Amino acid sequence: MDATDTPQRNPFPALFNFRDVGGLTGHDGRTVRRGRLYRSDSLHRIDETDREMFTALGIRTVIDLRRPTEVARDGRVPAYDGLTYRHIHPEHDDWAGIPYDPQESLPRWLADRYAALAQTGTAGLAEAIGLIADSATAPVVVHCVAGKDRTGIVCALTLAVLGVADEDIVADYALSTEASERFSAWVAAALPEAAQPPRPYLASPAEAMTIFLTELRAGHGSVEGYLHRAGLTDAQLTALRAHLLA
């Protein structure tokens, strides 16, 4: 990834992890198109003042990966005219019930959570990537709460299918650590009584995504092999490459 491929500046002041996934190099030296796929933390914080920017980006579809309880608690993206909202919940255990020991390897702990999500949330992950593969839904923004874990997995699998090198997929994932730090600072300033989230909720160590991708391939032969078993067809993966690669 060179300087020309760095993510564009986040245009939404109420968000901390919004960015364009485009600009990376995929199959045959082709570039992942900008302005087709965005990733973000939760969009519930934006409001009508952001309508003009949403319109400027041309976003047609929002894929919300949060739990139903998270949607009920925080709300959803505004129902802008022409915007399709899809709530897709990849089934997975609540991390709150899986304590993290600071003596543990954080990348290993996160990679284990990602592997569990890939196993139990297969249908949801396939549905999300199937939507991204449909050019009629683009531009798409996919998000969860922090925009780093569930969103990170969907984006990593998508970029892998596009032929993006693991080092670039991992670098994109790791950008979320800085975003989480900004979010943490905002919480401390805006909600001084609120407890800071546990460390795994804020960190995106590169090694975690490297472990996840390596072990997923070891178990399924390839990312495409995993997605085929999840229910995606060759036609969908071909369509994904056709409209997201320049």
C-alpha positions as CSV (number, residue, x, y, z in Angstrom):
1,M,0.0,0.0,0.0
2,D,1.6,3.3,-1.0
3,A,0.7,6.9,0.0
4,T,-1.8,7.2,-2.9
5,D,-3.8,4.3,-1.4
6,T,-4.3,5.6,2.1
7,P,-7.9,5.9,3.1
8,Q,-9.7,9.1,2.3
9,R,-10.4,11.5,5.2
10,N,-13.5,10.6,7.2
11,P,-16.2,13.2,6.2
12,F,-18.5,12.6,9.1
13,P,-17.7,14.3,12.4
14,A,-19.8,12.0,14.5
15,L,-18.1,8.8,13.2
16,F,-14.6,7.5,14.1
17,N,-13.9,4.6,11.7
18,F,-15.6,5.5,8.4
19,R,-13.4,5.0,5.4
20,D,-13.4,3.9,1.7
21,V,-12.1,0.4,1.2
22,G,-11.0,1.2,-2.3
23,G,-7.5,2.0,-3.6
24,L,-5.8,-1.4,-2.9
25,T,-4.3,-3.6,-5.6
26,G,-6.0,-6.8,-6.4
27,H,-6.0,-9.5,-9.1
28,D,-3.8,-8.9,-12.1
29,G,-2.7,-5.5,-10.8
30,R,-6.2,-4.1,-10.9
31,T,-7.2,-1.6,-8.3
32,V,-10.2,-1.9,-5.9
33,R,-12.5,0.9,-7.0
34,R,-13.0,3.8,-4.7
35,G,-16.5,4.9,-4.0
36,R,-18.1,1.4,-4.1
37,L,-17.5,0.0,-0.6
38,Y,-17.2,1.8,2.6
39,R,-16.7,0.6,6.2
40,S,-17.7,2.3,9.4
41,D,-18.4,2.2,13.1
42,S,-22.1,2.5,14.0
43,L,-24.0,5.0,11.9
44,H,-26.6,5.7,14.5
45,R,-24.7,8.9,15.6
46,I,-25.1,10.7,12.3
47,D,-28.2,12.9,11.7
48,E,-29.9,15.1,9.1
49,T,-26.9,17.4,9.0
50,D,-25.0,14.5,7.3
51,R,-27.6,14.0,4.6
52,E,-25.8,16.2,2.1
53,M,-22.5,14.2,2.4
54,F,-24.4,10.9,2.2
55,T,-26.0,12.1,-1.0
56,A,-22.6,13.2,-2.3
57,L,-21.1,9.8,-1.7
58,G,-24.2,8.2,-3.4
59,I,-24.5,5.5,-0.8
60,R,-27.4,3.2,-1.7
61,T,-27.2,0.5,0.9
62,V,-26.3,0.2,4.6
63,I,-25.4,-3.3,5.9
64,D,-25.7,-3.2,9.7
65,L,-24.0,-6.2,11.3
66,R,-24.9,-5.4,14.9
67,R,-26.9,-7.6,17.2
68,P,-30.6,-6.9,17.4
69,T,-30.1,-5.8,21.0
70,E,-27.4,-3.3,19.9
71,V,-29.8,-1.9,17.2
72,A,-32.6,-1.6,19.8
73,R,-30.3,0.1,22.3
74,D,-28.6,2.7,19.9
75,G,-30.9,3.1,16.9
76,R,-30.0,2.9,13.3
77,V,-28.9,5.1,10.4
78,P,-31.5,7.7,9.4
79,A,-34.0,6.6,6.8
80,Y,-32.7,8.9,4.1
81,D,-34.6,8.9,0.8
82,G,-33.3,6.2,-1.5
83,L,-31.3,4.4,1.1
84,T,-31.8,0.7,1.6
85,Y,-31.1,-0.5,5.1
86,R,-30.3,-4.2,5.7
87,H,-29.8,-5.6,9.1
88,I,-27.8,-8.8,9.0
89,H,-26.7,-10.4,12.3
90,P,-23.9,-13.0,11.9
91,E,-24.7,-15.3,14.9
92,H,-21.9,-15.4,17.5
93,D,-21.3,-15.6,21.2
94,D,-21.4,-12.4,23.2
95,W,-17.8,-11.4,23.9
96,A,-18.9,-10.0,27.3
97,G,-19.2,-13.6,28.4
98,I,-15.6,-14.5,27.3
99,P,-13.3,-12.7,29.7
100,Y,-9.9,-11.6,28.4
101,D,-6.9,-12.2,30.6
102,P,-4.3,-9.4,30.1
103,Q,-1.6,-12.1,30.3
104,E,-3.0,-13.7,27.2
105,S,-1.9,-12.9,23.7
106,L,-4.4,-10.3,22.5
107,P,-4.0,-11.2,18.8
108,R,-4.6,-14.9,19.6
109,W,-7.7,-14.0,21.7
110,L,-9.2,-11.9,18.9
111,A,-8.3,-14.4,16.2
112,D,-10.2,-17.1,18.2
113,R,-13.2,-14.8,18.4
114,Y,-13.1,-14.2,14.6
115,A,-12.7,-17.9,13.9
116,A,-15.8,-18.6,16.1
117,L,-17.8,-15.9,14.3
118,A,-16.8,-17.4,10.9
119,Q,-18.1,-20.8,12.2
120,T,-21.4,-19.7,13.8
121,G,-22.1,-16.6,11.7
122,T,-21.5,-18.2,8.3
123,A,-25.0,-17.5,6.9
124,G,-24.8,-13.8,7.9
125,L,-21.3,-13.3,6.5
126,A,-22.3,-14.9,3.2
127,E,-25.5,-12.8,3.0
128,A,-23.5,-9.6,3.6
129,I,-20.8,-10.4,1.0
130,G,-23.5,-11.5,-1.4
131,L,-25.1,-8.1,-1.1
132,I,-21.7,-6.4,-1.7
133,A,-21.3,-8.6,-4.8
134,D,-24.5,-7.2,-6.3
135,S,-23.5,-4.0,-8.2
136,A,-27.1,-2.8,-7.9
137,T,-26.6,-2.2,-4.2
138,A,-23.4,-0.1,-4.6
139,P,-22.2,2.1,-3.1
140,V,-22.4,0.1,0.1
141,V,-21.4,0.9,3.6
142,V,-21.0,-2.0,6.1
143,H,-20.8,-1.4,9.8
144,C,-21.1,-2.8,13.3
145,V,-20.5,-1.0,16.6
146,A,-16.8,-0.2,16.4
147,G,-16.4,-1.1,12.7
148,K,-13.3,-3.3,13.4
149,D,-14.4,-6.9,14.2
150,R,-17.5,-8.0,12.4
151,T,-17.0,-5.3,9.8
152,G,-13.3,-6.2,9.7
153,I,-14.1,-9.8,8.9
154,V,-16.6,-8.9,6.1
155,C,-14.1,-6.5,4.5
156,A,-11.1,-8.9,4.9
157,L,-13.0,-11.7,3.2
158,T,-14.2,-9.4,0.4
159,L,-10.7,-8.0,-0.2
160,A,-9.2,-11.5,-0.2
161,V,-11.7,-12.6,-3.0
162,L,-10.6,-9.5,-4.9
163,G,-7.0,-10.7,-4.7
164,V,-5.7,-8.1,-2.3
165,A,-2.5,-9.2,-0.6
166,D,-2.8,-10.2,3.0
167,E,-0.4,-7.5,4.1
168,D,-2.7,-4.9,2.7
169,I,-5.8,-6.5,4.1
170,V,-4.1,-6.6,7.5
171,A,-2.9,-3.0,7.2
172,D,-6.5,-1.8,6.5
173,Y,-7.8,-3.8,9.5
174,A,-5.1,-2.3,11.7
175,L,-6.2,1.2,10.9
176,S,-9.1,0.7,13.3
177,T,-6.9,0.8,16.3
178,E,-6.4,4.6,15.8
179,A,-10.1,5.0,15.2
180,S,-10.9,3.2,18.4
181,E,-8.5,5.5,20.3
182,R,-10.3,8.5,18.9
183,F,-13.6,6.9,20.0
184,S,-12.2,6.2,23.5
185,A,-11.1,9.9,23.8
186,W,-14.6,11.0,22.7
187,V,-16.2,8.8,25.3
188,A,-13.9,10.1,28.0
189,A,-14.8,13.7,27.1
190,A,-18.5,13.4,26.3
191,L,-19.4,10.7,28.9
192,P,-16.9,11.1,31.8
193,E,-18.9,8.7,34.0
194,A,-18.9,5.9,31.4
195,A,-16.5,3.0,31.9
196,Q,-13.8,2.6,29.2
197,P,-14.4,-0.5,27.0
198,P,-12.1,-3.5,27.7
199,R,-8.8,-3.6,25.7
200,P,-10.1,-6.2,23.1
201,Y,-12.9,-3.8,22.1
202,L,-10.4,-1.1,21.2
203,A,-7.4,-2.8,19.6
204,S,-6.9,-4.2,16.1
205,P,-3.5,-5.7,16.2
206,A,-2.3,-6.7,12.7
207,E,-1.3,-10.2,13.9
208,A,-5.0,-11.0,14.8
209,M,-6.1,-10.7,11.2
210,T,-3.0,-12.5,9.9
211,I,-3.8,-15.5,12.2
212,F,-7.5,-15.5,11.2
213,L,-6.8,-15.5,7.5
214,T,-4.0,-18.1,7.8
215,E,-6.1,-20.5,9.8
216,L,-9.3,-20.0,7.8
217,R,-7.3,-21.0,4.6
218,A,-5.8,-24.0,6.5
219,G,-9.3,-25.2,7.4
220,H,-11.1,-24.5,4.0
221,G,-8.3,-24.4,1.4
222,S,-9.0,-20.8,0.5
223,V,-11.2,-17.9,1.4
224,E,-13.2,-18.7,-1.7
225,G,-13.5,-22.3,-0.4
226,Y,-14.9,-21.0,2.8
227,L,-17.4,-18.7,1.0
228,H,-18.5,-21.5,-1.3
229,R,-19.3,-23.6,1.8
230,A,-21.1,-20.6,3.2
231,G,-23.4,-20.6,0.1
232,L,-21.9,-18.1,-2.2
233,T,-21.7,-19.1,-5.9
234,D,-18.9,-18.7,-8.4
235,A,-21.2,-16.3,-10.2
236,Q,-21.5,-14.1,-7.2
237,L,-17.7,-14.1,-6.6
238,T,-17.2,-13.3,-10.3
239,A,-19.7,-10.4,-10.0
240,L,-17.9,-9.1,-6.9
241,R,-14.6,-8.9,-8.8
242,A,-16.3,-7.4,-11.9
243,H,-17.7,-4.4,-10.2
244,L,-15.2,-3.8,-7.5
245,L,-12.0,-4.1,-9.5
246,A,-11.1,-1.3,-11.9
